[in-house]
Amino acid sequence: MDALDRTATARSSAVAQAIGLAAWLALTAVAAAAGAIASVDAQAFYAQLDKPAWAPPPSVFGPVWSLLYFLMAVAAWRVWRARPAQRVDGALGLYVVQLVANALWSWLFFGWHQGALAFGEVLLLLALIAATVAAFWRIRPAAGLLLLPYLAWVCFASALTWSVWQRNPGLL
């Protein structure tokens, strides 16, 4: 292969990688948007709930979730890049399933005001995230690391979901 062929191959590869990153960002954004639709009235609903003193103000959630979704998409992209040398379908399938579970929580809690179901579902989400971290870690350790803030935040969100549900039996 001459230098011109190597340059063309590298350029093609760079374009494919950029398209791949854009696709993982878009897929993750779709999941975020699905949850956001359920959260249209979340600020008013959240304001009327009895919350523990350690609950963050509503203004924290948007920036935190934006950063987490970005890190999640980059992690998925890093795993996707490992193919075809490694089998990544199972890990990326877990990623998609946990995205669906992530969006569902917003519908259960904010959209349908189902505290018990939201709490049970966030525990399922935690298990899915932990499995995704482990699967990503085996393929690309850096991708697993990128998901650790998400895992930590959802651990916190689980405790918050429990506390808010228990404090608001008439609303959730």
Backbone as CSV, one residue per row, in Angstrom:
resi,resn,N_x,N_y,N_z,CA_x,CA_y,CA_z,C_x,C_y,C_z
1,MET,0.863,-1.176,0.000,0.000,0.000,0.000,0.904,1.233,0.000
2,ASP,0.669,2.123,-0.928,1.503,3.311,-0.996,0.957,4.402,-0.072
3,ALA,1.699,5.492,0.041,1.338,6.579,0.958,-0.025,7.176,0.634
4,LEU,-0.356,7.291,-0.631,-1.656,7.845,-1.030,-2.800,6.951,-0.564
5,ASP,-2.638,5.635,-0.710,-3.663,4.692,-0.253,-3.824,4.748,1.263
6,ARG,-2.700,4.845,1.978,-2.761,4.924,3.443,-3.461,6.205,3.881
7,THR,-3.214,7.306,3.200,-3.870,8.572,3.524,-5.365,8.484,3.271
8,ALA,-5.761,7.908,2.164,-7.186,7.756,1.844,-7.868,6.844,2.857
9,THR,-7.203,5.758,3.243,-7.761,4.837,4.235,-7.906,5.533,5.586
10,ALA,-6.901,6.283,5.987,-6.956,7.000,7.263,-8.077,8.031,7.257
11,ARG,-8.240,8.750,6.144,-9.292,9.752,6.031,-10.668,9.085,6.121
12,SER,-10.822,7.966,5.408,-12.077,7.217,5.423,-12.368,6.722,6.837
13,SER,-11.341,6.249,7.507,-11.496,5.760,8.874,-11.891,6.895,9.818
14,ALA,-11.270,8.045,9.645,-11.602,9.196,10.499,-13.045,9.629,10.292
15,VAL,-13.499,9.619,9.053,-14.889,9.976,8.761,-15.829,8.951,9.394
16,ALA,-15.509,7.668,9.258,-16.341,6.623,9.859,-16.399,6.767,11.376
17,GLN,-15.264,7.102,11.983,-15.237,7.283,13.439,-16.086,8.482,13.857
18,ALA,-16.009,9.557,13.099,-16.814,10.748,13.417,-18.302,10.451,13.265
19,ILE,-18.644,9.711,12.235,-20.056,9.332,12.044,-20.501,8.422,13.185
20,GLY,-19.638,7.497,13.583,-19.959,6.615,14.705,-20.193,7.389,15.988
21,LEU,-19.322,8.342,16.280,-19.503,9.171,17.479,-20.811,9.940,17.401
22,ALA,-21.082,10.528,16.254,-22.331,11.281,16.087,-23.545,10.374,16.291
23,ALA,-23.465,9.146,15.820,-24.582,8.209,15.972,-24.809,7.850,17.439
24,TRP,-23.746,7.598,18.189,-23.902,7.278,19.614,-24.381,8.488,20.401
25,LEU,-23.903,9.671,20.040,-24.415,10.894,20.683,-25.903,11.067,20.376
26,ALA,-26.298,10.818,19.135,-27.701,10.976,18.735,-28.595,9.958,19.438
27,LEU,-28.171,8.706,19.480,-28.970,7.680,20.152,-29.156,8.012,21.629
28,THR,-28.091,8.440,22.259,-28.163,8.799,23.675,-29.041,10.028,23.867
29,ALA,-28.972,10.969,22.953,-29.819,12.164,23.029,-31.290,11.810,22.849
30,VAL,-31.591,10.825,22.027,-32.981,10.390,21.860,-33.524,9.851,23.184
31,ALA,-32.722,9.047,23.870,-33.143,8.533,25.173,-33.331,9.678,26.171
32,ALA,-32.411,10.627,26.157,-32.534,11.787,27.047,-33.801,12.571,26.725
33,ALA,-34.089,12.742,25.462,-35.291,13.480,25.047,-36.560,12.740,25.462
34,ALA,-36.549,11.418,25.351,-37.723,10.636,25.760,-38.005,10.836,27.245
35,GLY,-36.961,10.869,28.044,-37.129,11.149,29.470,-37.534,12.585,29.727
36,ALA,-36.995,13.489,28.935,-37.321,14.913,29.105,-38.785,15.204,28.790
37,ILE,-39.339,14.491,27.823,-40.759,14.684,27.497,-41.617,14.376,28.714
38,ALA,-41.266,13.323,29.425,-42.008,12.962,30.630,-41.787,13.973,31.746
39,SER,-40.715,14.733,31.654,-40.334,15.663,32.722,-40.724,17.105,32.432
40,VAL,-41.608,17.313,31.471,-41.996,18.674,31.090,-42.505,19.461,32.299
41,ASP,-43.316,18.825,33.130,-43.858,19.487,34.315,-43.097,19.118,35.584
42,ALA,-41.911,18.583,35.429,-41.151,18.083,36.576,-40.824,19.173,37.586
43,GLN,-40.486,20.365,37.117,-40.081,21.408,38.054,-41.215,21.763,39.013
44,ALA,-42.420,21.920,38.493,-43.561,22.238,39.355,-43.886,21.066,40.275
45,PHE,-43.861,19.856,39.739,-44.158,18.667,40.544,-43.095,18.486,41.616
46,TYR,-41.822,18.589,41.253,-40.720,18.415,42.199,-40.783,19.463,43.309
47,ALA,-41.204,20.675,42.962,-41.275,21.759,43.957,-42.299,21.464,45.047
48,GLN,-43.368,20.757,44.705,-44.408,20.491,45.696,-44.115,19.263,46.564
49,LEU,-43.079,18.517,46.239,-42.753,17.310,46.993,-41.964,17.634,48.252
50,ASP,-42.199,16.844,49.288,-41.382,16.906,50.501,-40.098,16.145,50.192
51,LYS,-38.960,16.834,50.306,-37.671,16.240,49.950,-36.746,16.278,51.163
52,PRO,-35.780,15.358,51.202,-34.802,15.397,52.291,-33.894,16.620,52.147
53,ALA,-33.268,16.987,53.237,-32.380,18.164,53.232,-31.224,17.999,52.251
54,TRP,-30.842,16.770,51.949,-29.709,16.508,51.063,-30.098,16.464,49.591
55,ALA,-31.349,16.705,49.281,-31.782,16.726,47.881,-31.218,17.954,47.182
56,PRO,-30.658,17.777,45.996,-30.110,18.938,45.284,-31.228,19.838,44.759
57,PRO,-30.929,21.103,44.533,-31.934,21.983,43.928,-32.197,21.558,42.489
58,PRO,-33.371,21.868,41.970,-33.718,21.459,40.601,-32.709,21.912,39.544
59,SER,-32.046,23.030,39.774,-31.108,23.555,38.779,-29.885,22.665,38.573
60,VAL,-29.634,21.719,39.465,-28.475,20.837,39.362,-28.709,19.712,38.350
61,PHE,-29.945,19.267,38.237,-30.224,18.072,37.453,-29.887,18.220,35.964
62,GLY,-30.243,19.297,35.351,-29.983,19.490,33.918,-28.505,19.415,33.560
63,PRO,-27.656,20.210,34.214,-26.225,20.138,33.884,-25.599,18.770,34.189
64,VAL,-25.993,18.168,35.318,-25.429,16.859,35.654,-25.818,15.829,34.606
65,TRP,-27.104,15.782,34.266,-27.538,14.800,33.269,-26.931,15.078,31.898
66,SER,-26.772,16.314,31.533,-26.143,16.624,30.233,-24.729,16.062,30.168
67,LEU,-23.961,16.270,31.218,-22.594,15.744,31.269,-22.612,14.214,31.260
68,LEU,-23.486,13.621,32.059,-23.541,12.158,32.118,-23.914,11.548,30.777
69,TYR,-24.898,12.126,30.102,-25.287,11.598,28.783,-24.124,11.703,27.791
70,PHE,-23.387,12.788,27.842,-22.228,12.936,26.958,-21.191,11.853,27.254
71,LEU,-20.865,11.658,28.538,-19.888,10.633,28.914,-20.363,9.234,28.516
72,MET,-21.656,8.978,28.678,-22.228,7.686,28.301,-22.048,7.430,26.802
73,ALA,-22.360,8.426,25.995,-22.252,8.271,24.539,-20.809,8.050,24.116
74,VAL,-19.888,8.773,24.715,-18.473,8.596,24.387,-18.010,7.195,24.793
75,ALA,-18.471,6.717,25.931,-18.119,5.358,26.366,-18.626,4.325,25.358
76,ALA,-19.884,4.473,24.933,-20.441,3.532,23.947,-19.656,3.589,22.644
77,TRP,-19.296,4.775,22.225,-18.515,4.938,20.995,-17.156,4.240,21.114
78,ARG,-16.523,4.384,22.263,-15.214,3.747,22.461,-15.328,2.223,22.363
79,VAL,-16.414,1.684,22.898,-16.626,0.240,22.795,-16.932,-0.139,21.346
80,TRP,-17.773,0.629,20.697,-18.117,0.381,19.289,-16.867,0.347,18.413
81,ARG,-15.907,1.202,18.715,-14.661,1.273,17.941,-13.822,0.001,18.060
82,ALA,-14.069,-0.810,19.070,-13.281,-2.036,19.277,-13.672,-3.141,18.296
83,ARG,-14.800,-2.998,17.607,-15.204,-4.018,16.644,-14.377,-3.867,15.373
84,PRO,-14.184,-4.763,14.546,-14.622,-6.158,14.614,-13.651,-7.041,15.379
85,ALA,-12.561,-6.479,15.882,-11.561,-7.286,16.581,-12.152,-7.940,17.834
86,GLN,-13.098,-7.286,18.470,-13.723,-7.831,19.666,-15.229,-7.899,19.467
87,ARG,-15.850,-8.804,20.177,-17.307,-8.916,20.131,-17.881,-7.866,21.076
88,VAL,-18.595,-6.933,20.513,-19.106,-5.816,21.307,-20.631,-5.761,21.332
89,ASP,-21.295,-6.628,20.574,-22.745,-6.544,20.457,-23.460,-6.673,21.797
90,GLY,-23.023,-7.607,22.631,-23.664,-7.796,23.933,-23.521,-6.564,24.814
91,ALA,-22.337,-5.987,24.839,-22.092,-4.802,25.662,-22.913,-3.620,25.162
92,LEU,-22.944,-3.442,23.853,-23.714,-2.321,23.307,-25.213,-2.576,23.427
93,GLY,-25.638,-3.824,23.385,-27.039,-4.158,23.636,-27.442,-3.797,25.058
94,LEU,-26.583,-4.106,26.018,-26.827,-3.703,27.414,-26.943,-2.184,27.522
95,TYR,-26.080,-1.491,26.815,-26.109,-0.032,26.832,-27.469,0.488,26.369
96,VAL,-27.978,-0.067,25.279,-29.266,0.383,24.742,-30.395,0.050,25.724
97,VAL,-30.351,-1.137,26.316,-31.393,-1.522,27.279,-31.391,-0.578,28.474
98,GLN,-30.208,-0.227,28.979,-30.171,0.679,30.129,-30.616,2.085,29.732
99,LEU,-30.404,2.480,28.465,-30.930,3.777,28.011,-32.456,3.793,28.083
100,VAL,-33.073,2.701,27.667,-34.534,2.600,27.728,-34.991,2.663,29.182
101,ALA,-34.324,1.928,30.048,-34.674,1.953,31.475,-34.480,3.349,32.060
102,ASN,-33.450,4.026,31.635,-33.193,5.389,32.102,-34.364,6.302,31.751
103,ALA,-34.809,6.251,30.503,-35.934,7.093,30.070,-37.225,6.702,30.785
104,LEU,-37.416,5.410,31.012,-38.639,4.944,31.662,-38.789,5.507,33.064
105,TRP,-37.678,5.667,33.795,-37.764,6.183,35.154,-38.462,7.547,35.171
106,SER,-38.124,8.413,34.253,-38.737,9.747,34.211,-40.242,9.649,34.015
107,TRP,-40.663,8.713,33.172,-42.102,8.529,32.957,-42.771,8.022,34.221
108,LEU,-42.152,7.052,34.894,-42.747,6.497,36.110,-42.840,7.538,37.215
109,PHE,-41.777,8.292,37.410,-41.736,9.238,38.528,-42.455,10.544,38.200
110,PHE,-42.030,11.211,37.148,-42.579,12.532,36.831,-43.856,12.488,36.004
111,GLY,-43.909,11.584,35.049,-45.072,11.530,34.170,-46.281,10.891,34.807
112,TRP,-46.063,9.734,35.459,-47.194,8.954,35.975,-47.294,8.976,37.498
113,HIS,-46.328,9.597,38.173,-46.323,9.748,39.634,-46.451,8.398,40.344
114,GLN,-45.662,7.447,39.891,-45.671,6.098,40.457,-44.373,5.862,41.232
115,GLY,-44.363,6.313,42.493,-43.151,6.239,43.299,-42.627,4.836,43.512
116,ALA,-43.500,3.896,43.832,-43.058,2.520,44.081,-42.458,1.915,42.819
117,LEU,-43.140,2.087,41.696,-42.612,1.550,40.433,-41.313,2.255,40.045
118,ALA,-41.240,3.559,40.265,-40.017,4.303,39.943,-38.850,3.798,40.789
119,PHE,-39.117,3.511,42.068,-38.039,3.004,42.915,-37.587,1.620,42.460
120,GLY,-38.531,0.726,42.192,-38.163,-0.601,41.697,-37.408,-0.527,40.383
121,GLU,-37.854,0.357,39.523,-37.227,0.500,38.217,-35.831,1.100,38.329
122,VAL,-35.607,2.023,39.251,-34.269,2.604,39.383,-33.290,1.561,39.921
123,LEU,-33.779,0.610,40.706,-32.898,-0.479,41.143,-32.524,-1.376,39.966
124,LEU,-33.500,-1.632,39.095,-33.206,-2.377,37.863,-32.199,-1.599,37.013
125,LEU,-32.399,-0.295,36.898,-31.472,0.545,36.147,-30.061,0.452,36.721
126,LEU,-29.945,0.477,38.037,-28.627,0.344,38.670,-27.957,-0.968,38.265
127,ALA,-28.711,-2.058,38.288,-28.151,-3.352,37.908,-27.714,-3.340,36.444
128,LEU,-28.525,-2.734,35.586,-28.177,-2.655,34.165,-26.924,-1.805,33.943
129,ILE,-26.832,-0.704,34.679,-25.639,0.144,34.546,-24.402,-0.609,35.025
130,ALA,-24.506,-1.293,36.163,-23.363,-2.056,36.682,-22.933,-3.121,35.671
131,ALA,-23.896,-3.801,35.067,-23.571,-4.816,34.052,-22.921,-4.164,32.832
132,THR,-23.401,-2.984,32.447,-22.824,-2.271,31.305,-21.405,-1.819,31.612
133,VAL,-21.178,-1.315,32.826,-19.824,-0.917,33.229,-18.888,-2.118,33.115
134,ALA,-19.313,-3.262,33.647,-18.462,-4.457,33.611,-18.190,-4.895,32.169
135,ALA,-19.225,-4.892,31.346,-19.057,-5.303,29.948,-18.145,-4.342,29.196
136,PHE,-18.354,-3.047,29.404,-17.505,-2.055,28.749,-16.063,-2.184,29.230
137,TRP,-15.889,-2.393,30.528,-14.557,-2.483,31.117,-13.757,-3.607,30.484
138,ARG,-14.413,-4.745,30.235,-13.721,-5.883,29.618,-13.230,-5.547,28.214
139,ILE,-13.970,-4.702,27.518,-13.610,-4.366,26.135,-12.645,-3.188,26.086
140,ARG,-12.999,-2.130,26.777,-12.180,-0.914,26.844,-12.284,-0.369,28.274
141,PRO,-11.280,-0.569,29.105,-11.367,-0.093,30.487,-11.724,1.397,30.606
142,ALA,-11.212,2.211,29.691,-11.535,3.647,29.747,-13.030,3.882,29.557
143,ALA,-13.680,3.054,28.748,-15.124,3.185,28.550,-15.864,2.843,29.834
144,GLY,-15.416,1.829,30.527,-16.012,1.499,31.822,-15.835,2.634,32.814
145,LEU,-14.652,3.235,32.825,-14.397,4.377,33.719,-15.332,5.547,33.416
146,LEU,-15.593,5.782,32.138,-16.470,6.894,31.755,-17.890,6.722,32.298
147,LEU,-18.292,5.487,32.573,-19.639,5.235,33.095,-19.719,5.305,34.622
148,LEU,-18.593,5.354,35.301,-18.626,5.368,36.770,-19.348,6.588,37.366
149,PRO,-19.182,7.796,36.810,-19.981,8.914,37.360,-21.485,8.691,37.214
150,TYR,-21.892,8.091,36.116,-23.301,7.752,35.882,-23.777,6.749,36.932
151,LEU,-22.987,5.724,37.175,-23.337,4.731,38.191,-23.469,5.393,39.564
152,ALA,-22.526,6.258,39.897,-22.574,6.944,41.197,-23.808,7.845,41.300
153,TRP,-24.117,8.567,40.232,-25.275,9.465,40.249,-26.574,8.679,40.397
154,VAL,-26.682,7.557,39.721,-27.907,6.768,39.814,-28.003,6.088,41.186
155,CYS,-26.883,5.775,41.821,-26.931,5.310,43.219,-27.547,6.403,44.092
156,PHE,-27.075,7.610,43.915,-27.630,8.753,44.655,-29.106,8.943,44.311
157,ALA,-29.442,8.870,43.026,-30.829,9.042,42.587,-31.732,7.956,43.161
158,SER,-31.196,6.768,43.357,-31.978,5.683,43.951,-32.363,6.024,45.388
159,ALA,-31.385,6.497,46.143,-31.665,6.898,47.530,-32.651,8.055,47.557
160,LEU,-32.504,8.993,46.658,-33.410,10.138,46.599,-34.819,9.693,46.201
161,THR,-34.915,8.789,45.236,-36.218,8.271,44.821,-36.922,7.612,46.005
162,TRP,-36.204,6.778,46.742,-36.772,6.111,47.916,-37.265,7.141,48.928
163,SER,-36.413,8.086,49.253,-36.751,9.074,50.267,-37.958,9.915,49.863
164,VAL,-37.970,10.399,48.644,-39.076,11.238,48.183,-40.368,10.430,48.116
165,TRP,-40.283,9.208,47.647,-41.473,8.351,47.590,-42.034,8.126,48.995
166,GLN,-41.172,7.840,49.952,-41.616,7.587,51.324,-42.192,8.832,51.988
167,ARG,-41.707,9.999,51.662,-42.161,11.262,52.252,-43.453,11.792,51.622
168,ASN,-43.837,11.240,50.494,-44.988,11.784,49.745,-46.001,10.704,49.346
169,PRO,-46.588,10.043,50.340,-47.494,8.935,49.995,-48.737,9.376,49.236
170,GLY,-49.165,10.599,49.379,-50.355,11.048,48.668,-50.085,11.508,47.242
171,LEU,-48.828,11.787,46.935,-48.481,12.309,45.604,-47.786,11.278,44.724
172,LEU,-47.153,10.307,45.337,-46.399,9.290,44.577,-46.909,7.904,44.921
